[in-house]
Amino acid sequence: MTGVLLPEPVRLAAERAERAGFTMSCDPGTGRLPAVLAAAVPANGRVLELGTGTGAGTAWITHGLQGRDDVEVVTVEIDAATAALAAQHLWPSWVRLLTGDAREVTRSAGRFDLIFTDAQGGK
């Protein structure tokens, strides 16, 4: 990522991943897509990310929302240690980080306007 300008939260997530040896982060080329898609989420919408990792994808999504606080972002990570890395960031109040199996955690989560599948099976 040398020479590539990244939003600060994305850069910090990449640094957390590097320190932890986490290699499944959302890369910048991919991350720009959910940022653009998140920007198009309707007012009072909801975004679901499957596979929080260290927070790179979440950071791209929040970057795409650029100051909006009318959208709820729910992100789910199955691995508690990895989820703890993402939780080190000070996320906006409208971002919920959940730990557990996405099939169980989201069973009663309701509807979403955008789903970003960034988990191992969706990469």
N, C-alpha and C positions, 0 to 999 in steps of 0.2 A: 504494500500500500504506500510505498514511498512515493512522494510527489503528488499523491491524490488528495485533494482537499475533501475532508469529511466533516459532516456536522459533529459538533463536540460530543454529544451523547453516543454517536456511532463510534467515534475514535476511542472514547473511554471503554465502551463495550469490547472493542477489538483488543485494547490493552489488557482488560480483565481476562479475555480468552487466551491471549498469548501467555500471560503469567501462569494461568492454570493449565496450559497445554490443551485447551479445548479447541478442536479443529473443525467443528461443524457450524461455525458462525455463518450468518448470511453475508455473502460477499457484496462489495459495493455495486457491482453490476446488477445483481439480483435485487439488492435493497432499494435501489431507486424505483423499481416497479411498485412495490407496496406503498412507497411514499406517494407516488402519483395517484395510485388507486385510492389511498386513504383520503387524499385531498378531495376526491369526488364523492365521498360518503355523504349522504344527505344529512340535513340538520337532525339532531337528536338520534343519530345512527349508532350502530355498534359494530366493532371490529373484533374478530377473534384471531389470535395467532396460536397455532399449535406448534410447540417447540420453542420456548423462550430462549434457551441457551444462556449466554451471558448478557443478552439484551440487545444484540445488534439489530435484529429484525424489528423489535419493539421500538428501538431508537429511530429507525427509518420511518416506521408508521407514525410516530409522534412528530417527527420532522415534517412529514407530509401534511399533518393537521395544523402546523404553523399557528399556534396561539388559539386555536379553537378549543373550547371547553365543553362543547355540546355533544361530543362523541365519546362513548365509553369504549375503552380498549381493554379486552380481557386476553391475557396470555397465559398459556399452560405449559409447564415443564414437568416432565416425569421424574427427573433426577433431582433429589433434594439438594445435593451439594452444588449442582450447576445452578439451580434456582436461587440459591443463596448468593451466588456471584452476581446474578442479575439484580437481586434485591439491594445490592450495595449502592446502586444509583438512586438518586432522589428523583423519582418519577412524578409526573403531575398527578393530582388527586383522582383524575378520571381514568387512570391506568390501574388495573387490578392484576397482580401477579399471583397465579395459583400454582400449587404444586400437586401433582398427581397424574394419574392416567387420564388423558383427555376424554376418552370414551365415558369414564365415570364422572369426571368433574363437569363436563359440559352437558350431561344428560338432561338436566333441568335448567340449563342456562338461557333458554329462549332462542330467539331468532337473531341473526347477524346479517349486516349489509355487506360485509367483506370478511372472507376467511382466508388467511394466509397460512398455508400448510408448510411449515418450516421444520418439521420433525424428520427424523431419520427416514421413515417410510415415504415422505413426501418430497424429499430433495431430488 
